[in-house]
Amino acid sequence: MLVLAVGMLGIAAMQMRGLQFNHDAYLRSQISVLAYDIADRMRINRDFLATYTGNYTVTTTPPTGCNNATATAANDILCWRTQVARALPPASIANITAIGGDEYTVRLGWTDRDGTARNVDYTFQP
């Protein structure tokens, strides 16, 4: 009975770690989608690239007012921040910076369940 109980505890621990790794993989895939999304939005509105730069910290309540039928830079940022807020945990960051010339970097960061800060940078030319 003792051996069976220890085995079951081991299985439960492996299941918990599997769920944590699965959640981390989910966040990484969401970050990839979000980075490509804002890059595409910026490519569509090349005349307003400076409008896209800025820093955003995810709060517990996503922004409202996004209208996907409107293709302005301000609306693109609002819609993107809404997507970021729904995909990433609170206190995550989403920064868009111009790094010179025609290059921009999208930095998305979050904190893992174990407290490790993670950042993913995506540099592109619109």
matplotlib code that plots the C-alpha trace (Angstrom):
import matplotlib.pyplot as plt

x = [0.0, 2.9, 4.6, 1.3, 0.8, 4.3, 3.8, 0.5, 2.2, 4.9, 2.3, 0.5, 3.7, 4.5, 1.0, 1.4, 4.8, 3.2, 0.5, 3.0, 5.1, 2.0, 0.9, 4.4, 4.2, 0.8, 2.1, 5.0, 2.7, 0.4, 3.4, 4.4, 0.9, 0.7, 4.1, 3.3, -0.1, 1.2, 3.9, 1.3, -0.8, 2.2, 3.0, -0.5, -0.2, 3.4, 2.7, 2.0, 4.7, 5.7, 2.2, 2.7, 5.7, 5.0, 4.9, 1.9, 1.5, -1.3, -4.0, -6.7, -9.3, -8.7, -9.1, -12.4, -13.4, -11.6, -13.3, -11.7, -13.4, -11.3, -7.8, -6.2, -3.0, -4.7, -7.4, -4.7, -2.9, -6.1, -7.2, -3.7, -3.5, -6.9, -5.6, -2.4, -4.5, -6.6, -3.7, -1.1, -1.4, -1.7, 1.6, 2.9, 4.5, 4.1, 6.6, 7.1, 10.3, 12.0, 15.6, 16.8, 16.3, 13.3, 13.6, 11.2, 11.2, 8.2, 9.0, 6.5, 7.3, 5.6, 6.4, 6.2, 4.5, 7.8, 8.5, 11.0, 10.7, 10.6, 10.9, 10.6, 11.8, 10.7, 12.6, 11.3, 11.1, 7.6]
y = [0.0, 2.4, 1.7, 2.4, 5.7, 6.9, 6.0, 7.9, 11.0, 10.7, 10.6, 13.6, 15.6, 14.7, 15.7, 19.1, 19.8, 18.8, 21.3, 24.0, 23.3, 23.2, 26.7, 28.0, 26.6, 28.2, 31.6, 31.4, 30.5, 33.4, 35.8, 34.7, 35.3, 38.7, 39.8, 38.9, 40.5, 43.9, 43.6, 43.1, 46.0, 48.2, 47.1, 48.1, 51.6, 52.5, 56.2, 56.1, 53.9, 56.3, 56.1, 52.4, 52.8, 52.7, 50.7, 48.8, 46.8, 44.3, 45.0, 42.7, 44.5, 44.5, 47.8, 48.3, 50.1, 48.0, 48.2, 45.6, 47.3, 50.5, 50.4, 53.4, 53.2, 54.2, 51.5, 48.9, 49.6, 49.5, 46.1, 44.7, 45.7, 44.1, 40.9, 41.1, 41.6, 38.5, 36.3, 37.2, 37.3, 40.6, 42.6, 41.3, 43.9, 44.7, 47.3, 48.5, 50.5, 51.9, 50.8, 52.9, 53.1, 51.0, 48.4, 48.0, 45.6, 44.1, 42.9, 40.8, 39.7, 37.8, 36.0, 32.3, 30.4, 29.9, 33.6, 33.7, 36.8, 35.9, 38.2, 37.5, 40.1, 40.2, 42.6, 43.3, 45.9, 47.0]
z = [0.0, 0.8, -2.5, -4.3, -2.4, -3.2, -6.9, -7.0, -5.5, -8.1, -10.9, -9.4, -9.3, -12.9, -13.9, -12.2, -13.9, -17.2, -16.8, -15.9, -19.0, -21.1, -19.8, -20.6, -24.1, -24.5, -23.5, -25.9, -28.8, -27.9, -27.8, -31.3, -32.6, -30.9, -32.2, -35.8, -35.5, -34.5, -37.2, -39.8, -38.5, -38.7, -42.3, -43.3, -41.8, -42.7, -42.7, -38.9, -37.6, -34.8, -33.4, -32.6, -30.3, -26.6, -23.4, -22.1, -18.8, -18.7, -16.1, -14.8, -17.0, -20.8, -22.7, -24.4, -27.6, -30.2, -33.6, -36.0, -39.0, -38.4, -39.8, -38.0, -36.0, -32.7, -33.2, -34.1, -30.8, -28.8, -30.4, -30.0, -26.3, -25.9, -27.4, -25.2, -22.0, -22.9, -23.7, -21.1, -17.3, -15.4, -14.9, -18.2, -20.5, -24.2, -25.6, -29.1, -29.8, -32.8, -32.8, -35.7, -39.4, -40.4, -37.6, -34.7, -31.7, -30.0, -26.5, -24.7, -21.2, -18.4, -15.2, -15.0, -12.2, -10.5, -10.5, -13.4, -15.6, -19.3, -22.3, -25.9, -28.5, -32.1, -34.3, -37.8, -40.6, -41.5]

ax = plt.figure().add_subplot(projection="3d")
ax.plot(x, y, z, "-o")
ax.set_aspect("equal")
plt.show()
